[in-house]
Amino acid sequence: MQLQPANRKRSKIRLLLQSPAGGGKTMSALLIANGIAGSWSKVAIVDTENRSADLYSDLGAYNVLHLSPPCTPERFIQAIETCESAGMEVIILDSITHEWEYLLDYHASLPGNSFTAWSKVTPRHSAFIERILQSTCHIIATVRSKTEYALSEKNGKQVPEKLGMKSIQRDGIDYEFTVVLELDLKHNASASKDRTRLFMDKPPFRLNEDTGKQILAWCTSGHSETAPLDDEAIQQQVSQCASLPELTAIYYRCNEEQKEALMPVFQQQKQYIMQSTALTNQLLNQTINNHGTNTRPS
C-alpha cells in the first residue's frame, strides 16, 4: 500500500448518449465517432435498431455489424471483439437498451423465486459492462430513455412534475461511463455526467465531428501508460495470454512492422487459447451433467 501523485493516463472514451425516440442518438454517435477516429473506415456501429444505421450511409463509408435478436450480453461481447479484431478505432453500440430488455425477459422466464433468479442475470450483465470498460477501442453507447415524473402538491392538488430522463437500462448504468450526454427532441445535448469537464455546465449544444475531436484531445492529453514494446517483450507477453481480448490488446500496441513479423506468433497463441477454452467448456459441461445424473433421485 503506497501513496503516489495523481497522474491521468491516456485513455479511451466511454461515452453514453441517451434520449427518447427521435433525439438523434445514432447520427450524433456517428458524427462524434468520425471526429475521434479521423476516418469513417475506422468506425464500426453494432446496430440493434432494425438496420437504422444504414440510413446514414451518405455520411461516409463506416462499418456496420447488424445484431439481430436475441441481443444477449454474450452476442454484444462477441460483436465488440469482432470490431476490435478488424482494427476499428471507435465502436458504437446502438443501442444497449436491447441487452437489458433481453435480460429482463430472461429473468421473467426463470422458475422459482424472482429475487434469487437475479443471480443468473447479474453476472451476464456485469460481464457485458466489464467488456465495454476493457475494450481497446473508444466506445460510444446509445440508450433509449423515457421521461420520468413524480406527483407533487401544488395549491392543494397532486400534479405530475417532470424530474428528467430515465435510461431504459439497468439502474446505475451512467456510473460506468466517462461522459453521459442527454439529447432532447431538437437534437441538442447537455451533460448529466462529465469527468472530462469539457461539457458540464455548458448550454445545450449540437453534437458533431468537432465534439469527437475535443474528446480525442482529452483522451490523448494524459501521460502514456506504456512504452512501445520490443519484439522479445511482445513474444513473452503473447505466450502468457489467456484470453482473446488480452491478445488483441497486445496486437494493437504493435507497430505495423511488428504486426507483420509476429503474425505467426499471434496466430499460434490464438489457436491455443481457443482450444483451451473449448476443452474447459467441455469438461465443465461433463461435470455439470455428471453431477445432475448423480443427484437424480432413484
C-alpha positions in Angstrom: 0.0 0.0 0.0 1.7 3.2 -1.2 0.7 6.8 -1.9 1.6 8.3 -5.2 0.8 11.6 -7.0 -2.3 11.6 -9.2 -1.4 11.1 -12.8 -4.0 10.8 -15.5 -3.1 8.3 -18.2 -4.1 8.4 -21.8 -7.4 6.6 -22.2 -10.2 5.5 -24.4 -13.5 7.4 -24.1 -16.6 5.6 -22.7 -19.5 7.9 -23.9 -23.2 7.3 -23.3 -25.8 9.1 -25.4 -29.4 8.9 -24.2 -32.7 10.3 -25.5 -36.2 9.3 -26.3 -37.1 8.3 -29.9 -36.2 11.0 -32.3 -33.5 12.6 -30.3 -30.8 11.8 -32.9 -28.7 9.3 -31.0 -27.5 7.3 -34.0 -26.5 10.2 -36.2 -24.9 12.1 -33.3 -22.9 9.0 -32.3 -21.6 8.6 -35.9 -20.5 12.2 -36.2 -18.7 12.1 -32.8 -17.1 8.7 -33.8 -15.7 10.2 -37.1 -14.3 13.1 -35.2 -12.5 10.7 -32.8 -11.3 8.2 -35.5 -10.4 10.7 -38.2 -11.6 8.3 -40.8 -15.0 6.6 -41.4 -13.2 3.4 -42.2 -12.1 3.1 -38.5 -15.7 3.4 -37.2 -18.0 0.4 -36.6 -21.6 0.5 -35.4 -23.2 -2.5 -33.8 -26.8 -2.0 -35.0 -29.7 -3.5 -33.0 -32.2 -0.9 -34.3 -33.5 -2.8 -37.3 -30.8 -1.6 -39.7 -31.3 2.1 -38.8 -27.5 2.5 -39.1 -27.8 2.1 -42.9 -29.9 5.2 -43.1 -26.9 7.5 -42.6 -24.6 5.8 -45.1 -24.4 9.1 -47.0 -22.2 10.4 -44.2 -19.3 8.2 -45.0 -18.1 4.6 -45.5 -18.3 3.4 -41.9 -18.7 -0.3 -41.0 -21.9 -1.9 -39.7 -22.5 -5.1 -37.8 -26.2 -5.9 -37.7 -27.1 -7.6 -34.5 -30.4 -9.4 -34.8 -32.4 -10.7 -31.8 -31.7 -12.2 -29.3 -29.5 -9.3 -28.3 -27.8 -11.2 -25.5 -24.9 -9.9 -23.5 -22.7 -12.6 -25.0 -23.5 -11.6 -28.5 -22.7 -8.0 -27.7 -19.4 -9.1 -26.3 -18.7 -11.1 -29.5 -19.6 -8.1 -31.6 -17.1 -5.9 -29.7 -14.4 -8.5 -30.2 -15.2 -8.7 -33.9 -14.8 -4.9 -34.2 -11.5 -4.9 -32.2 -10.1 -7.7 -34.4 -10.9 -5.7 -37.5 -8.8 -2.8 -36.3 -11.6 -0.3 -35.5 -10.8 2.8 -33.5 -14.4 3.6 -32.4 -17.2 1.1 -31.7 -20.8 2.4 -31.5 -23.3 0.2 -29.6 -26.7 1.3 -30.9 -28.4 0.6 -28.6 -27.6 -1.2 -25.3 -31.3 -0.9 -24.3 -31.9 -4.2 -26.1 -29.3 -6.0 -24.0 -31.2 -5.1 -20.8 -34.6 -5.8 -22.3 -33.4 -9.3 -23.2 -32.2 -9.9 -19.7 -35.5 -8.7 -18.2 -37.3 -11.2 -20.4 -34.8 -13.9 -19.5 -35.3 -13.1 -15.8 -39.1 -13.3 -16.2 -38.8 -16.8 -17.8 -36.8 -18.3 -14.9 -38.6 -20.5 -12.5 -38.7 -20.1 -8.7 -38.1 -17.0 -6.6 -37.8 -13.7 -8.5 -35.1 -12.4 -6.2 -32.8 -15.4 -6.4 -33.2 -15.5 -10.1 -31.2 -12.3 -10.4 -28.1 -14.4 -9.5 -28.3 -15.8 -13.0 -28.9 -12.4 -14.6 -26.4 -10.1 -12.9 -23.2 -12.0 -13.8 -24.1 -11.9 -17.5 -24.8 -8.1 -17.4 -21.7 -7.5 -15.4 -19.6 -9.4 -18.0 -21.0 -7.2 -20.7 -20.2 -3.9 -18.9 -16.7 -5.2 -18.0 -16.1 -5.9 -21.7 -17.0 -2.4 -22.6 -14.7 -1.0 -20.0 -11.8 -3.2 -21.0 -12.1 -2.6 -24.8 -9.1 -1.4 -26.6 -11.4 0.9 -28.7 -13.3 4.1 -27.9 -16.8 3.1 -27.1 -20.0 5.2 -27.7 -23.2 3.5 -26.5 -26.7 4.8 -27.0 -29.6 4.0 -24.8 -33.3 4.8 -25.1 -34.8 6.9 -22.3 -38.2 7.9 -21.1 -39.4 11.0 -19.2 -39.7 10.3 -15.5 -42.4 12.0 -13.5 -43.4 12.2 -9.8 -46.5 13.6 -8.2 -46.1 16.9 -6.2 -48.6 19.0 -4.4 -49.5 22.4 -5.8 -52.3 24.5 -4.4 -53.7 21.5 -2.6 -53.7 19.3 -5.7 -51.5 16.4 -6.8 -49.9 17.3 -10.1 -47.2 15.5 -12.2 -43.8 17.1 -12.1 -41.1 16.2 -14.7 -38.0 15.0 -13.0 -35.8 14.3 -16.1 -34.9 11.4 -18.3 -34.5 7.8 -17.1 -32.5 5.4 -19.1 -34.1 2.1 -20.3 -31.2 0.1 -18.9 -30.1 -1.2 -15.5 -30.1 1.4 -12.8 -26.7 3.0 -12.3 -25.5 2.4 -15.9 -24.3 6.0 -16.0 -21.7 5.2 -13.3 -19.8 3.1 -15.9 -19.2 5.8 -18.4 -16.8 8.8 -18.6 -19.4 11.1 -20.1 -23.2 10.9 -20.3 -25.0 13.3 -22.7 -28.7 13.7 -22.9 -30.3 14.7 -26.2 -33.7 16.5 -26.5 -36.1 16.2 -29.4 -34.4 19.2 -31.0 -31.1 17.2 -31.0 -29.5 19.5 -28.5 -27.2 17.8 -26.0 -26.4 18.6 -22.3 -24.1 16.7 -19.9 -25.6 14.9 -16.9 -22.2 13.5 -16.1 -18.8 14.6 -17.4 -15.4 13.5 -16.0 -13.6 15.3 -18.8 -15.1 18.6 -17.8 -15.5 19.5 -21.4 -19.3 19.8 -21.5 -20.5 20.1 -17.9 -22.5 23.3 -17.1 -22.4 24.3 -20.7 -25.6 25.4 -22.5 -27.3 22.8 -24.8 -25.3 22.3 -28.0 -25.4 20.2 -31.2 -23.1 17.2 -31.4 -20.8 17.0 -34.4 -17.3 15.9 -35.6 -15.7 18.7 -33.5 -17.2 17.2 -30.4 -15.3 14.0 -31.2 -12.1 15.9 -31.8 -12.5 17.6 -28.4 -12.9 14.2 -26.8 -9.9 12.8 -28.6 -7.7 15.6 -27.5 -8.7 15.0 -23.9 -8.1 11.2 -24.2 -4.6 11.8 -25.7 -3.5 14.6 -23.4 -2.7 12.3 -20.5 0.6 10.5 -19.9 1.4 7.4 -22.0 0.7 4.4 -19.8 3.0 2.0 -21.6 6.1 2.4 -23.7 6.4 0.6 -27.1 7.4 -3.0 -26.7 10.3 -4.7 -28.5 9.8 -8.0 -30.3 11.1 -10.1 -27.4 8.9 -8.5 -24.9 5.9 -8.9 -27.2 6.5 -12.6 -27.7 6.8 -13.1 -23.9 3.5 -11.3 -23.3 1.8 -13.2 -26.1 2.9 -16.6 -24.6 1.3 -15.6 -21.3 -2.0 -14.5 -22.8 -5.0 -16.5 -21.5 -7.8 -14.7 -23.4 -8.5 -13.3 -26.9 -9.3 -9.8 -25.7 -5.9 -9.6 -24.0 -4.2 -11.0 -27.1 -6.0 -8.4 -29.2 -4.9 -5.6 -26.9 -1.2 -6.6 -27.3 -1.6 -6.8 -31.1 -2.8 -3.2 -31.4 0.1 -1.9 -29.3 2.5 -3.2 -32.0 3.6 -1.1 -35.0 2.9 -2.3 -38.5 6.3 -4.0 -38.9 5.8 -5.9 -35.7 2.3 -7.0 -36.6 3.5 -8.5 -39.9 6.7 -10.1 -38.4 5.0 -11.6 -35.4 1.7 -12.7 -37.0 2.6 -16.4 -36.8 3.2 -16.0 -33.0 -0.2 -14.3 -32.5 -2.0 -16.9 -34.7 -0.4 -19.8 -32.7 -1.4 -18.3 -29.4 -4.9 -17.6 -30.7 -5.3 -21.3 -31.6 -4.0 -22.4 -28.2 -6.5 -20.1 -26.4 -9.4 -21.3 -28.5 -8.6 -24.9 -28.0 -8.1 -24.4 -24.2 -11.4 -22.6 -23.9 -13.2 -25.3 -25.8 -11.6 -28.0 -23.6 -12.5 -26.2 -20.4 -16.1 -25.8 -21.6 -16.3 -29.4 -22.5 -15.0 -30.5 -19.1 -17.4 -28.1 -17.3 -20.4 -29.4 -19.2 -19.4 -33.0 -18.4 -19.0 -32.1 -14.7 -22.5 -30.5 -14.6 -24.1 -33.4 -16.5 -22.5 -36.0 -14.2 -23.5 -34.0 -11.1 -27.1 -33.9 -12.4 -27.1 -37.6 -13.0 -25.6 -38.5 -9.6 -28.1 -36.3 -7.7 -31.1 -37.5 -9.6 -33.5 -39.5 -7.2 -33.7 -43.2 -8.0 
